[in-house]
Amino acid sequence: MRLDSAQLNAFATVIDEGSFERAAAVLHVTRSAVSQRVKLLEERVGQVLVRRATPCTPTEAGQALYRHAREVALSETDALATIGGGQHTSTRLAIGVNADSLATWFPHAMAQAAEGQSITFDIHVEDQDHSANLLREGRVMAAVTADPQPVQGCKVLPLGTLRYRALASPAFMQRYFSQGVTAAALATAPMLVFNRKDALQARFVGRITRRKLTPPVHWLPEANAFVMATRAGLGWGMTPDPMVQHDLEAGTLVELIPGKPVDVPLYWQSWRLNVQALHHMTEAVQRAAGLTLLR
């Protein structure tokens, strides 16, 4: 079965942009034209490929086809650059990365990879325990993940360990933990949690108390704001060392229990494609991670 390239590109662009309207704007055609191309592609393969919601997402069948479309586009761009026919074409890299890496070491990898290269980035922020799912869905071609098991069609490289500490302001410690960091105190002290996928605080509490507690929770899904809120005394939370070294030295943040960090090993998973842009990105990620993460 041969697939029409215009139909395949329209389908992939709908998934990239999240709607038929935005895909039409990117492709410089009408929404009706995009819809018709996707419909013809679905008829060709005999399956629904797009969940027409907000945003549009691929069905299970669509996930495999979306990955195929992006692999084809990446390989074509790489080939054109090799023969000198793609001087004005940027290679788009869709990458999944956890918020704390994005707030610390990962932008350095992006800058290094793009230096002297025509690369643009489409960053998907996802918890490190779940970012491998973006690879399985075909939404990204590489990801920083805590999962060491390779996703089908991917290779895995260890990056190092991101160390987290349970931190709070001195005033917060005095208010809630003056009698020690006990199960009773942890059950009443407000806790900062990044989002519903963030299990670090619960992991720390379970390690200390061997119990599942239900303290008051502030949901705060932004890495720098999370640190600021901890510093301001809103609650306690698990924060990576690279973001709080100055606070620990200055005493504006202190550990709930010194010497009880939670270490999260990180890995780089990427498609097994022999393309220069992905190769450059992998090298840059390894270099930047080596300067920040623990070995």
Salt bridges, closest charged atoms under 4 A:
ASP16 OD2 - ARG70 NH2 2.37
ASP16 OD1 - ARG92 NH2 3.12
GLU21 OE2 - ARG31 NE 2.85
GLU42 OE1 - ARG52 NH2 3.01
GLU71 OE2 - ARG67 NE 2.85
ASP122 OD2 - ARG92 NH2 2.60
ASP122 OD2 - HIS124 NE2 3.50
GLU126 OE2 - LYS197 NZ 2.72
ASP129 OD2 - ARG203 NH2 3.70
ASP147 OD2 - ARG136 NH2 3.21
ASP241 OD1 - ARG165 NE 2.76
ASP247 OD1 - ARG231 NE 2.80
GLU255 OE2 - ARG165 NH1 3.43
ASP263 OD1 - ARG163 NE 2.74
GLU283 OE2 - HIS279 NE2 3.19
